Amino acid sequence: MRKGVYVPMIALCLLLTACGGPGDGEADAASLRDAYHDMTGCTMEAAVTCVREDQVWTAELRCGYVPDGDTTVEVLSPEPIAGVRAVLHGDSWDLEYEDLCLDVGTLSSQELSPMACLPQLMDALRDGWLLEENKEEWEGTPCLRLTVDQSGIRDGKILSTLWLRLEDGTPLRGEVAVEDEIILTAEFTAFSFYDMMEGQEESGSAAP
């Protein structure tokens, strides 16, 4: 193993280890979700926090999400594992670091890692069963708050909640709960649909 790989690979265990744990609005929700159903993909950045037992751990992640294709998640921080990438093929991960590529196994829908948080939220927007919606502000930004259900392959309850800006439908915050316990949160700092990025190249802005 190359020098310099060992420490990042140990730190990455925190990312790849499961964070387990126990009317008009309808028209708005359907309209906002349509963009996610129809997209060819999106790129996003977020601060993802994992709450596990009595520990709280946060990483800055960049994700290139492609429905029914290869999705990539790259670590931006913390520094010891910055540059590590995970590529999701269906339900299995490949881990990439410098010239290293490792198969890190399958991903259970109930064994959610921080690396899976952003793809999980996008999957939920596209395919989850809508349980709840209401308009509310998050830190002063008008949003539509949606909670959707995605049944786990082991019959566990997985609920994803997203706050979408009413202005343009882009995500501001997301939460993933397993058996009613919030285990992953995402604070989005940038988001662009792939379809929109070509038209935004001249401006150079991918942030919402």
Beta strands, then each sheet from edge to edge (+ up, - down):
strand 1: 42-52
strand 2: 55-65
strand 3: 71-77
strand 4: 85-89
strand 5: 92-97
strand 6: 100-106
strand 7: 129-138
strand 8: 141-151
strand 9: 157-165
strand 10: 171-178
strand 11: 181-193
sheet 1: 6+ 5- 4+ 3- 2+ 1- 11+ 10- 9+ 8- 7+
end
